[in-house]
């Protein structure tokens, strides 16, 4: 499992660099607010505070220990990314990291993207690239390009995720049914008013895509 440990360490470096890029491009400041769709506290608490308030929106309630916030102003909200209970441009930044691939069907992803574009003045939405040969959730090559019926049969015994997690068939079915990676073309469709950045693996393969909007759209 040494290779998996190395992969995780590299993944941490990637995430740290991505956060630096987020701060550089979107320029969050202390008086601003962020809505993080499908997010967790750790992406914020492992970095210095960047804004005054962060609302984490998830389908289930997330208990956040105030002692771990370190002045980040994080609040957990139960909500649906496909139908956010917020006014237009209510937040300075709409943010999402590796979440939109889990909201459901293509139609669900369209709704989530439209809501993020609506409630945020600026926007940052990252998701793993379907074109990358390594599937990041299962840490296995090519499996996400196979038919879902074949994925269900191979996931448990042919991926590092299956070896480590030892999932039941129900767990495998849930992962397959709730993971839909996006292509570059689909990201362009979902975020027509955004620039789509490409992170690359080994300088060649697209690793992830980031939809970025640095200014409030004109009404």
GIUR-V11327 format. One line per field, one symbol per residue. phi: phi as a letter, one per 30 degrees, with the letter a starting at -180 (. if undefined). burial: # if it has 24 or more other C-alpha atoms within 12 Angstrom, else .. Layout:
phi=???
burial=???
//
This chain:
phi=.dddddeddddddedddddddedddchdbddcbbccdicbdddcddbdecbdbbcccbdcdcdcdedcdhididbcbdacddaddadehdcdbcbabhbddcdkdedddddddddddddcdcbbbcaddddddcdddchbdiddddeeddeddcedcbbeeddddhddddddeddddcbbdccdddddddbdccdcdbccchibddcacbdbbcbdddd
burial=..............#..##..##..###...##############...##########..........#..######.######.#..################.#..################################..##......##.###..####.........#..##..######.##..##.#######......#########.#...
//
